[in-house]
């Protein structure tokens, strides 16, 4: 009789252990599958090199005469070019933008980008009801199912086709959380009216628990492109009012590469339940520029190949919001140590839409790069008196040509390891071409503070807390729990 309670407990203990073991196996299997599963067809795209005579660089910059913002100036050109592209389109318009809204809490007179873009597209559709106009976007813009924002309502009412990207089909970049989410949370119907304050802005519509659970997967269609039958534009800029004073770069191109952009965007549209996209009839020409459209990990593959080809006497300009991808960091250090001149202008990661940030990932990564290159890598921080230095561009000059890669892609694992959707234009240009000269002039203007305090010295943000930031950065990278 005395053994019965013990046997009963032993059986219960075995059941608990077996249940935990089964859960662990399911959890691990879910993580492994959704980290390495096949991508939707057409994702991680590498187009052909096409020649063209037209590659135009367009920039947004906010700058001042000192660190406090004296004499602040906003040079906003990118969305003016976007509006013109839409107005001049005759056959179709396709846009793909990550962040598209006018919600913010900061007390700034930001440009009304969301309203202007939505009105421009809506008016275009009303004037041309048979013209295909497609807006591909991230489900962040509907609160992951909690609402539809007023700018998309305007577009839908005008007849614009809206495609919210299916993020579930993409790989998971935060496996510790996403494994739990996919095993449990995604199956519960806890939707309904939003009742939790929106993290983006107090005036934004409220969100549900289910939406926040989805948000914590931290994945996105981060692409930024505009395509018509005449031109394609790829940028680092979002049509988001509170991002209106960020520093950004766009490249606008003509020629056969337009069809490559449409092909890659169509892949996102189709697997997300959207329509096929049109194509243009355009012949290959013998232009001075070679242009290639690359997305997701193909951005990384092309960049690493380009960096590997650099040699002593070559020169690199880099303007970047986030830099943390180990392969790129190592490639830049190696290039500097074999005699390549490398100048980097980076965001200090000090603030994000009015909220103070920790300096991750750039500050600890910069410390490492400067140390491991023995000071050969030169770094200046952008003087972000408001907004962010949101640019994502590299300029690599060798004796024979200059390679430029610019677009949505930050240099991080989430961006370049086939997790997020990203897009860049890669351009091979003659060293004496107008584009190469314009981009070098841009970087030198910022580096040398030619008419304002665009940048500050490295030491400005490399303070005594960097060792702590570096430890946190290393730990976050190891367990894949980051927001960058």
N, C-alpha and C positions, 0 to 999 in steps of 0.2 A: 504493500500500500504506500510505503514511503517513497517508492520510486516513481509513482504515477505523476505527481506534479512536475518532477524533473524531466520525465519523458515528454510530458505535454509542452513544457517550456522549450525543450530541445527541438521539437517539431516546429513550434512557432518561430524559433530562432532560425531554423533552416529555411522556412518559408520567407522570412524577412530577408535573409542573406541571398536567397535565390532570386527574390523579386528585385533587390538592389542590383544584383549581377545582371539580370535581364535588362533592367533600365539602363545600366552603364553600357551594355553592349549596343542597345538601340541608340542611345545618345551618341556614342562614338561613331557608330555606322552612319547616323544622320550627319554628323560633323564632316566625316571623311567624304561622303557622297556630295554634299552641297558645297564643299570647298574645292573639289576637283571634277565635278560633273561636266559633261559636254556643254559648251555654250550654245545658245540659240544660233541657228544658221545665219551666217553673214556677219556675226559679231567678231571683233578682233580682225579688222579688215585692213588689207594693204593694197592700195590701188597701184596702177602703173605710173611711171613717170611720163608726164605729158608736157610738151613744149607750149609756151605761151609768151606773148609779148607784154602781157599786163599782169603785174603783181603790185598791188598798192598797199602800202602800210598806213594804217590809221591809228591814232592814239588818243587816249584819255589821260589827262594828268591834272592832279591838284597839287599846288605847291605854294610856298610862302617864303618870306625873307628871313624868318627865324623859326625856332622850334615852338614858339607860342602862337604862330599863325599870322604874324604881321604881313599885311599886303597880300592876303590869300587870293589866288587866281585859280579858276576852274577852266581847263581847256577840254571841253567835251565834244568829241567829233564822231565817235563810233556809231551811236544810235541815230545821229543825223544822216549818216551814210545808209543805215538800215532803212530808215523811213523813205529815203530817196529810191533805194532799190525796190521797195514795195510799190511805191507810186509809179515807177517806170516799168514795172512788170506788165507783160502783155498776155502771157500764156498761163503762168502758174506762179504760186509762191509756196515754198516749204520752209518752215522755221522749226528749229529744235533748240529750246532753251531750258536750262535747269531751274532757275529761280525767277519767278514772274509774279510780282505783286507790289503793292504800294503801302504795305503795313510797316510802320516803324514807330519807336517811342522817342527817338532823339529829337531835340529841339533845333532842327536844322531845316533850312528851306531846300530840301532835296529836289532835283529835277523830277518831273512827273513822267517818268519813263513808261511805267506800266499803263497809265492812262493814254499816253500819246501813241504807244505801239498798238494797244488794243483798238483804239479809235481808228488808226491808220489802216489796220487790217480789216476791221469791220466795214469801214467805208469802201475799201477796195472790193470787198465781196458784194456789198449792196450795189455798187456801180457795175459789177461784172458777175452776175449771179451764176453764170455757167463756168467761171474760172475756178479751177481747183486751188483751194487755199487750205493747207494742212498745218496744224500747230502740234508738234510732238513735244511732250514735256514730262517732267517728273511728278509723281503723285504727291510729293511734298506740297504742291500748289493747290491741292484739294484736301490738305490736312490728312493725307493717307486714308481718305474715305469719309472724313467728318463733314466736309462741306465742299462747295464749289465757289471759288472767289469771284468777286464782282467783275473782274476783267475777263475771265473765261466765260462768264455768263453773257457778257456783251458780245464776245466772239461767237458763242454758240447761237445766240439769238439772230446774229447776222448771217448764219449759215456756214461759218468756218468750221472745218472738221477738226476736232480736238482728240489727240491720242495720248492717253496717260500710259506711260511706260510700265510694262509688267516687270517689276523688280524681282518677284519670286523666282523667275526663270534664270536669274543671274546667280553667280556663285556668291557664297557668304564670306565676307571679309572680317566678320567678328564672330568666329565659330563658337566661342564659349557661350555667348548669349544666344546666337542664332540656332544652335543645337537645341536649346531649351524651348525657344520660340517655335521652331518647326515641330518639335515633338509634342508640345502641349498647347501653347497659347494660340496658335493659328486656328485651332479647331473650335475654339469657344466663340459663340455669337454674343459678344458684349458690345454691340454697336449702339445704334440709336442716336439721339441728339447729343451733340458735344456739350460737356459741362465742365471740362478742365481748362484752365487758362492756357492760351496758346503761347508757347515758348518764344515765338518769333517776335511778337509784339502784343501789347495789352489790348489793342483795338482789333486784332485779328480774330476771326471766329474761333469759338471754343472747340476743343477736341475731345474725343472719346478715349477711354482706356485702351481699346483695341488699336486706335491710331498711334498712341504713344508706344505701345508694344511693337508695332511695326517700325516706327521711327528709330527705335533702339538698335535695329539691325545695321544702321548707318551705311546705307548703300544708295546709289543714285544714278540716274541718267544725268550726268554732269556736262553733257555736250552743249555747244553753243554755235549754232550755224544758221545762216539765211541763204536760201537758194532760189534763184529765178532762172528763166531761160537764158538770161544774159550774163549773169554773174553768180559767184558763190563767195560768201564771206564767212570766215571762221575767226572766232574771237575768244578772249578770256573774260569778256564782259557779260553780265547778266542784266536783263531788263527788270531791275529791282530798284525801286526808288532809293532805298537806303544804301545801295551800292553805287549810287550815281556819282560819287566823288572818289571812287577808287581809281588807281592807276591801272590801265589796261592797254592791250595791243590787239588790233585786228589786221588780218590780211585778206584782201579782196582780189579774186582772180577771175579770169575768163578762160574759155577754151574747153577742151574735152574732159578736163578734170571735173567739170560740173556733173557729168554723168556718174563719176565715181562717188561723189558726195551723195547724189540721189540714190545710188545703189545701196550704199551703207545705211542711209537714213531709212530706206524702204525696209531693210531687214528689221530695224527696230519697230517700224510701223506694223509690219505683218505679224511678227510674233506677239505683238501687244494687241492684236485685233483690229488694227487700222487698215487703211487702204493701200493699194499699190500706188507708187508715185510715178509721175511722168518722166520722160527723158527728153533730151535736146538733140537736134541734128546739127552736129558740128564736126568739122574735119580737123585732122591733125595738121599743125603748121610747124614751121621751122622758126620758133621764137627764141629769144635769148635766155629765157628762164625755163627750167624744168621743175614741174610741180607735181607733188604726190600727196594723196589724201590717206592718212593713217589713223587708225582708231585703237583704243585700248592698248594691249601689250605690244602691238606692232609699232606704237610710238616709241616704246622702250627699245625694242629690237633695232630699229633704225638708228636711234640715238647712240646706243652702245657701239654699233658698227662704225658710225661716224667719228665718235671719240677715239676708238681704237686706231683709226687711221691718222690721227694727229701726230705731229713730230716737232722736234725742236724748231723754234722760230714761228710756229703757228700761233694763232691768237683766238681767244674765246671771250665773248661777252655773254653774260647770263643775267636775266632779270626774272625773279621767281618769287612767288608767294610762299610756297612750301617746298623745302628740299629735305628729303630723308631717305630716299630709296638707296639701299646699300650698294647696289650695282653701279648706280650713277655716281654716288659719293666716291667710291673706290676708283672709278674710271677717271674722274676729275683729279683726284690726288695723284694717280699714276701719270696722267698727262702733265701735270705741273712738275712732277719730279723728273720728267724727261725733257723739260725745257719749253713747254707750251705756256704762253702768257695767259693767265686766267683772271678775269675781273668779274666779280659778282655783285649785283645790286639786289638786295633781298628785303623783304618785309621783316620787321623785328618781331612779328607775332605778339605785339604788345596789347592790342585791343581788337575786339570784334563787335561791331555795331554798338559801340558805347560801353561794352563790358571788358574789364581788364582780363588779359590772358597771361599765361605762365611763361611765354617765350618759346614754347615747344611748337614744332621741332627745331626751328632754325638755329636758335642760339647754341644749344649743345652740339649740334651737327657742325656748325661753323667753327666752334672751338676745336673739334676733332680735325676738321679739314685743314685749318691753319697749322695746327701742331704737326700733323702727319706729313704735310708738304713743307715743313720747316719754314713757314712764312711765305712760301712762293705763291699761294693763292691769295689774291687781293679781294677784300670784302668791304663794302660800304652798305649801310642801312638806309633805306628810303626814309625821309623825314615825313612820316605820315601824321601831319597835324590834324587831319581828319580822314576817315576811311582807311583803306589798306592799299599797299602796293600789290595788286592782284594779278600782275603780269605773269605769263608763263612762256618765256621765249628764250631761245639760245641762238647765238650767232657764232659760227665756227669757220674761221678763215685759214686756208692753207695757201700754198703758192699758186695752185691752179684754179681755185674757186672758193666761194663762200656758201656754206650750208646754213639755212635758217629753218628752225622748227618752232612753230608758235600755234597756240590754240587754248584748249581747256585744261590740258594735262599738267597738274602739279607733279613734282618729282617725288612721289610717295608710292608705297606699296598698294594702297587702296586704288590709286589712280591707274597705275601702270601694270598691275598683275592680273588683268582680266576680271576685276571685281566691278568697279564703276564702269559706266559707258563714258568714253572720252573721245575727243577728236582734235587732231592737229593737221596743219598743212606743213609739209616739208618742201623746201625750195632750194634748188641748186642754182646759184647765180654767179655770173662773172664778177670778179673782184672790182671791176670798174663800172659796174651797173648802178643805175640810179637807186634801186632798192637797197643794195649793200651800203651805199654811201649814206642814205637816209637813216638806216638803222644804226650805223656807227655814229652818226651825228647825234642821234637820240641818246645813245648811251653815254657819249662823251659830254653832252650837255648836262646830264644828270650827275655823272661822276665828278666833273670839274666845277659843279655849281655855277654855271656860266652866267645866269641872270637871276638866280634865286638859291635858297638853301634846299636843294632837292634831296641831298644825301648827307649823312653824318658819318663820322669815323667809326671804325670797328669797335673801338673801346667804349663807345657810347652805351652799348647794351651788353657788353661782355663783363658782367659784374661778378661779385664773389659768390653769388648763388648758382652760378652756372653748373658747378659740380653736381648739385642737387637736381637741377633740370636734366642733366645728362643721365643720372641714375634713373629718374622717372621715365625718361625717353627710352632707355634701354629696356626697362621692365615692360613698358607698354608695348614695345615692338615685339618682345618675346612672347607675350600672351595675346597679341593682336587685339588690344583694346585701346583704340585711338579714335579721334575724330578727324584725323587728317590722312 
